[in-house]
C-alpha cells in the first residue's frame, strides 16, 4: 500500500512541475511573467543604446554603476 501511495504522490508532483507558467507577450518577441514587467523592457533598451556605446562599457556606464552602489550602500543610514 505504501508503494502505491508513493507512486501517486510522485506522479502528482511531476504533473504539477510540468505545467508551464503563464507568460505575457510584451512585444518584439519578448515575454514576462507579469504584464507590469513589460515596461522594463523599454528601460533595458534605453540603457543598452544610450548608456553603453555600441556595447562598450565607457565612463558614463562606470559612473552610473558607482552612483547606484553608493545609493544602495548608504541608503538605509
Residue frames as qw, qx, qy, qz and C-alpha x, y, z in Angstrom:
[[0.000, 0.883, 0.469, 0.000, 0.00, 0.00, 0.00],
 [0.294, -0.798, 0.075, 0.521, 2.74, 2.48, 0.82],
 [0.395, -0.114, 0.589, 0.695, 4.43, 1.94, -2.56],
 [0.177, 0.638, 0.665, 0.346, 1.12, 2.72, -4.25],
 [0.164, -0.927, -0.265, 0.211, 0.78, 5.95, -2.26],
 [0.401, -0.563, 0.319, 0.649, 4.34, 6.99, -3.08],
 [0.351, 0.191, 0.672, 0.623, 3.74, 6.42, -6.79],
 [0.050, 0.825, 0.542, 0.151, 0.59, 8.54, -6.66],
 [0.281, -0.878, -0.043, 0.386, 2.42, 11.38, -4.90],
 [0.431, -0.328, 0.489, 0.683, 5.34, 11.25, -7.30],
 [0.287, 0.438, 0.677, 0.518, 3.05, 11.32, -10.34],
 [0.061, -0.919, -0.389, 0.021, 1.16, 14.31, -8.93],
 [0.383, -0.736, 0.160, 0.535, 4.40, 16.13, -8.20],
 [0.419, -0.056, 0.602, 0.678, 5.73, 15.52, -11.71],
 [0.173, 0.672, 0.633, 0.343, 2.46, 16.69, -13.25],
 [0.190, -0.929, -0.229, 0.221, 2.46, 19.86, -11.16],
 [0.407, -0.573, 0.335, 0.627, 6.04, 20.71, -12.07],
 [0.408, 0.150, 0.681, 0.589, 5.43, 20.05, -15.76],
 [0.176, 0.847, 0.502, -0.009, 2.63, 22.63, -16.04],
 [0.442, 0.332, 0.078, 0.830, 4.02, 25.69, -17.87],
 [0.146, -0.525, -0.392, 0.741, 3.83, 29.01, -16.09],
 [0.317, 0.852, 0.417, 0.005, 1.67, 31.78, -17.52],
 [0.446, -0.175, 0.208, 0.853, 3.65, 34.19, -19.69],
 [0.257, 0.851, 0.284, -0.358, 2.62, 37.58, -21.08],
 [0.629, 0.386, 0.311, 0.599, 3.67, 38.70, -24.56],
 [0.234, -0.731, -0.122, 0.629, 5.31, 42.13, -24.33],
 [0.493, 0.859, -0.014, -0.137, 6.11, 42.76, -27.96],
 [0.273, 0.769, -0.576, -0.042, 9.23, 42.36, -30.07],
 [0.783, 0.136, -0.607, 0.004, 9.20, 38.66, -29.22],
 [0.106, 0.309, -0.693, 0.643, 9.70, 39.25, -25.50],
 [0.635, -0.489, -0.535, -0.268, 7.73, 37.63, -22.71],
 [0.048, -0.404, 0.575, -0.710, 7.41, 38.29, -18.99],
 [0.232, -0.256, -0.916, 0.205, 5.76, 36.53, -16.09],
 [0.008, -0.689, -0.540, 0.484, 3.70, 39.63, -15.26],
 [0.368, 0.755, 0.385, 0.382, 2.24, 42.28, -17.59],
 [0.242, -0.964, 0.000, 0.114, 3.54, 45.06, -15.33],
 [0.640, -0.451, 0.399, 0.477, 7.11, 43.98, -16.10],
 [0.641, 0.540, 0.403, 0.369, 6.76, 44.71, -19.82],
 [0.083, 0.994, 0.006, 0.076, 7.55, 48.41, -19.30],
 [0.540, -0.693, 0.397, 0.265, 11.04, 47.47, -18.06],
 [0.756, 0.223, 0.442, 0.428, 11.99, 46.17, -21.49],
 [0.296, 0.894, 0.132, 0.309, 11.82, 49.77, -22.75],
 [0.376, -0.884, 0.278, 0.013, 14.13, 50.83, -19.93],
 [0.792, -0.228, 0.470, 0.317, 16.50, 47.99, -20.81],
 [0.635, 0.561, 0.335, 0.413, 16.59, 49.04, -24.45],
 [0.038, 0.976, -0.021, 0.214, 17.23, 52.67, -23.47],
 [0.574, -0.715, 0.375, 0.138, 20.07, 51.72, -21.15],
 [0.794, -0.011, 0.477, 0.377, 21.69, 49.48, -23.73],
 [0.522, 0.660, 0.295, 0.453, 21.51, 52.06, -26.53],
 [0.024, -0.950, 0.010, -0.313, 22.17, 55.26, -24.55],
 [0.559, -0.769, 0.310, -0.018, 24.47, 54.25, -21.72],
 [0.709, -0.243, 0.567, 0.343, 26.60, 51.59, -23.38],
 [0.323, 0.727, -0.302, -0.525, 28.15, 53.00, -26.53],
 [0.687, 0.431, -0.519, -0.269, 27.88, 50.16, -29.02],
 [0.942, -0.177, -0.285, 0.014, 28.23, 47.51, -26.34],
 [0.544, 0.300, -0.426, 0.658, 31.26, 49.20, -24.78],
 [0.516, -0.737, -0.397, 0.184, 31.20, 49.99, -21.10],
 [0.370, 0.585, -0.088, 0.717, 32.50, 53.57, -21.14],
 [0.182, 0.111, -0.493, 0.843, 33.00, 56.16, -18.41],
 [0.487, -0.247, -0.040, -0.836, 29.28, 57.08, -18.25],
 [0.825, -0.195, -0.483, -0.218, 28.35, 53.49, -17.52],
 [0.578, 0.009, -0.601, 0.552, 31.02, 53.23, -14.84],
 [0.070, -0.190, 0.297, -0.933, 29.79, 56.44, -13.19],
 [0.664, -0.254, -0.236, -0.662, 26.20, 55.22, -13.23],
 [0.808, -0.155, -0.565, 0.067, 27.18, 51.96, -11.58],
 [0.374, 0.085, -0.522, 0.762, 29.20, 53.81, -8.94],
 [0.322, -0.248, 0.110, -0.907, 26.27, 56.12, -8.13],
 [0.791, -0.237, -0.383, -0.414, 23.94, 53.15, -7.81],
 [0.708, -0.060, -0.605, 0.361, 26.37, 51.36, -5.50],
 [0.120, 0.159, -0.409, 0.891, 26.69, 54.45, -3.30],
 [0.534, -0.256, -0.068, -0.803, 22.91, 54.83, -3.10],
 [0.837, -0.183, -0.483, -0.181, 22.38, 51.17, -2.24],
 [0.613, -0.003, -0.576, 0.541, 25.13, 51.09, 0.36],
 [0.116, 0.050, -0.367, 0.922, 24.32, 54.41, 2.07],
 [0.374, -0.409, -0.444, -0.704, 20.54, 54.43, 1.70],
 [0.621, -0.541, -0.567, -0.034, 19.49, 52.83, 5.00],
 [0.542, -0.257, -0.368, 0.711, 21.78, 55.08, 7.06]]
